[in-house]
Amino acid sequence: MKLEKLLTDITLTPLVPKESGGTIKILKASAVTDGVIDESLLDCGSFKGNKDITEYFLKKGDLLFQAKGNKFEALYIDRDYENLVTSQIYFNLHVDKKKVEPEYLCWYLNSRLAKNHFDANSSGSVVKAINKAVLLNLDVALPESLEKQRHIAELVREFDGEKKNTQRYLEQKELLINEKIISLLVQDGADE
């Protein structure tokens, strides 16, 4: 099924200029690593226009798609943030939750199948970009039930948790091994 049929709307957040001391937080690509937002890397800004932009504040369950830059990546917002909006490199995808589970759709948009579509249809030589038509034209493989989609999303969440725990374990082990090696070198007088 085309992505367009799975969305109720697709929007871009109005431009929120950066401003130190601003009350609006701005999500930029460099603040996201492996699908996790690092709040310390968010920009601050203020919106000067007459329009009420509170409808663009991100909420738990929202789905974003980074359409410009060195990677095309979907991001599922897994918790509420205060006054957080996206920069204009992101499309805000309003998912029809009667048709598709947002976490499943996020996984699919990050899958190899979707990446092949985006790589083949991106524009730009230095900064790659996906336009709205290319995004909406993506064929999405859809399990027949929302329950099956939720199950797939749960499997992905569990694996991501295991992966993070394994990475933390390996980082700690590397620190311990390096400390042990330095200790052995010091005992042998290698630092002299």
N, C-alpha and C positions, 0 to 999 in steps of 0.2 A: 504494500500500500504506500502511496506517495506520502511524504512527510506532511505536505499541505493538508491532507485529509485528517491528520491526527492533531492538528492545532486549531484553537479557536481564534488565535491572533498571533502576530509576530511584530515586535516593536523595537525601536531604538530609543534609548533614554535621551532626552534633550541634553545638550551640552551643558555640563556643570563645570565652570572654570575652576582651576586649582586656586586656593587661597588659604594661606596659613591662618589658622584660627577659625576656618569655616566649620559649619556644623554638619555638613553632609560628607559622608565618606564615599570615596570613589574607587571602585574595583578596577584595577588595571591588570594586564596579563602577568606582569612580574610579581604580583602578589599571590599568584596561584602556583602551587607545586603539587603534582600528583593529585589533582582534584581537591586540594585543601587550601583554604584561604588563610594567609598569614596576615592577621589584622595589623601588625606593626608596619607592614609595607603599603597600607592603603594611603591614598592621597586624601587631603581634605579640600573642600571647596564650598562655594556658595552659589546659589542660583539666583540671578538678578531679574529674571523675567517675571511676567505677570501670571504665568501658568502655574497651577498647583501641580507639583511633580511628586507628591506623596504616593500617587498610584504607581510610580516607578521604583519605589523603595522595595528592595528585595525581601522576600518572605520565605519561610521554610516551605519547601515543595516547588519553588521556582526552578526553571531550567534555562540555562544560558548557553549560547554558542559563540565561541571566539572565531570570528570570520576574517580577521586580518592579523598578519604577523607571521612568525616562523612556525606556527603550529595551528592546526584547526582542532579545537577541543571543546567538548561539551562539559558543563559544570552543573551539578545538581546542588541546590542550596539546601543543606541538611539541618539548618537551624535558623532561628530568627536573628537578624542583625539590626542594630539601630541606625536608621538614616543612611543605609547603604544603597548606592546606585551603581550602575555599570558605566564604564567609559564607552565611547562610541565604536569600539572594536567588537562589541558584543551585540548579538541579537538576543532579545528577551523572548523566549518561546513560551507561549501560553498553551499548555497541553490540554487536550480534551480528555479528561480523566475517565470518561466513560468508555473510551476506546483504547487508551494506552496508559500504562503505569509510568510516571515520569522518570523514575530511577532506571527502569528497563530502557526507555528511550535514550537516556543519557549514556548508558552502556553501549547501546547500538551506535549512537553518533560517534563514539570513541573507538568503535571496532574497526578491524582491518577492512571489512566490507565498505563501510562508510568512507574511511580514509582513501580507499582506491577511487571512489567517486569524486571526492573533493580534490585529490591530487590531479586527476584527469581534467577537471573542470575549473581549476583555479586560474586567476588572472594575475598579472604582475610578474616582473622578473626579479626585482629586488625584494619588495614586500608583497607576499602572496595575499590574495583576497578571494573570498567566496561571496558572490552576490546573492541576494535574496532568492532570485529565481532558481539558481543552482541548488541552494539549500532546500527549498520547498519541493524541488523535483526529485530529491533522493528517494529511492525505493527502500522502504523499511520492512525487513522480514519480521512478521508479527505472529507470535504464538496465538492460538485461537482463543485463549481465555486470559483475563486479567490475573487470575490466580496463578497461572503458569508464569506470567510476566513477573509477578511479585516473587515467585520462587527463584527465578533467574536473578532478579535484583538482590535477593537475600544471599544467594551463592556468591555473587560478586562482592557484596559487602563483607561477608565472612572471609573471603580470600584476601581482600584488601587489608583487613585487620591482621590476618596471619602474616602477610607480607611486611607490614609495618613492624610487627613484633620481631620478625626475623631480622629485619634491617637493624633495629635497635640492638638486638642481641649481638649481631656481628660487629657493630660499631663499638660496643662495650668490650667485646672480646679482643678486638684490635687494640684498643687502648691498654688493656691488661697485658697483652703480649708485648707491646712496645715498651711499657714500663718494666716488664720483666727483663727484656733484652738490655735496656739502659742500665738496669740494676746489675746485670751480669758484666756489662762492660765496665762499669764503675768498680766492681769488685776486682776485675783483672787489671785495673789501672789504665784502661784504654783512654781515659779522659786526660791523661797527663801529656 
